[in-house]
């Protein structure tokens, strides 16, 4: 099974520049061992199960919670049985049609 999770999480009470807090989240995701892709507006992770994806979200919140009074998060899931490596395969599918997309 492939669980793709696109999410953004950040504190809303830490001013305009929140990259130090987002960096903590990305480090947590990287350390989890999950496949991930950082984008300008969020992060996409791929896990084999929904509980694994939700555990990463919880771990990311746990990183922010001690220092942040308010945390915003948005989540989108694409859960597909019988598939794997969807994060890269979806991009390759488009690239097979129009060529390289991330130059």
C-alpha positions in Angstrom: 0.0 0.0 0.0 1.1 3.6 -0.6 0.1 6.4 1.7 1.0 9.8 0.3 0.5 12.6 2.8 1.0 16.2 1.8 1.0 18.5 4.8 2.1 21.8 6.2 2.7 22.5 9.9 3.9 25.6 11.5 3.4 27.8 14.6 1.2 30.9 14.2 2.6 32.8 17.2 6.3 33.1 16.2 6.3 36.0 13.8 6.8 36.2 10.1 9.8 34.0 9.6 9.2 30.5 10.7 11.9 28.6 8.9 13.7 27.6 12.2 10.5 25.8 13.2 9.9 24.2 9.8 13.5 23.0 9.8 12.8 21.1 13.1 9.9 19.4 11.4 11.9 18.5 8.3 14.6 17.1 10.5 12.0 15.0 12.3 10.7 13.7 9.0 14.2 12.9 7.7 15.1 11.1 10.9 11.9 9.0 10.6 13.2 7.3 7.5 10.1 8.0 5.4 10.5 9.0 1.8 9.7 12.7 1.6 9.8 15.7 -0.7 10.0 19.2 0.6 8.2 21.9 -1.4 7.8 25.6 -1.0 4.3 25.2 0.5 4.6 21.9 2.4 6.1 18.5 2.5 5.0 15.2 0.9 5.8 12.0 2.7 5.2 8.4 1.6 4.6 5.5 4.1 3.2 2.0 3.8 0.4 2.5 6.2 -1.9 5.3 7.4 -0.8 4.8 11.1 2.8 5.3 10.0 1.9 8.6 8.3 -0.2 9.8 11.3 2.6 8.9 13.7 4.9 11.2 11.7 2.4 14.0 12.0 2.2 13.4 15.7 6.0 13.4 16.0 6.2 16.7 14.1 3.7 18.3 16.4 5.6 17.0 19.4 8.7 18.8 18.1 6.8 22.1 18.0 4.6 21.8 21.1 7.1 22.8 23.8 7.9 26.2 22.2 4.7 27.0 20.4 1.3 28.2 21.8 -0.5 27.7 18.5 0.2 25.3 15.7 -1.5 25.3 12.3 -1.6 22.2 10.1 -3.3 21.1 6.9 -3.2 17.5 5.6 -4.1 15.7 2.4 -3.9 12.0 1.8 -3.8 9.7 -1.2 -4.1 6.1 -0.1 -3.7 3.4 -2.7 -3.8 -0.3 -2.1 -1.5 -2.5 -4.1 1.0 0.2 -5.0 4.3 1.5 -3.8 6.8 4.3 -4.6 4.0 6.5 -5.8 5.8 9.7 -4.8 8.4 9.2 -7.6 6.1 7.3 -10.0 3.5 10.1 -10.2 6.3 12.6 -11.2 7.8 10.1 -13.7 4.4 9.6 -15.3 4.1 13.3 -16.1 7.7 13.5 -17.2 7.1 10.7 -19.7 4.6 12.9 -21.3 6.2 16.4 -21.2 9.8 15.8 -20.2 11.7 16.9 -17.0 9.5 19.1 -14.7 11.9 20.1 -11.9 14.8 21.9 -13.5 
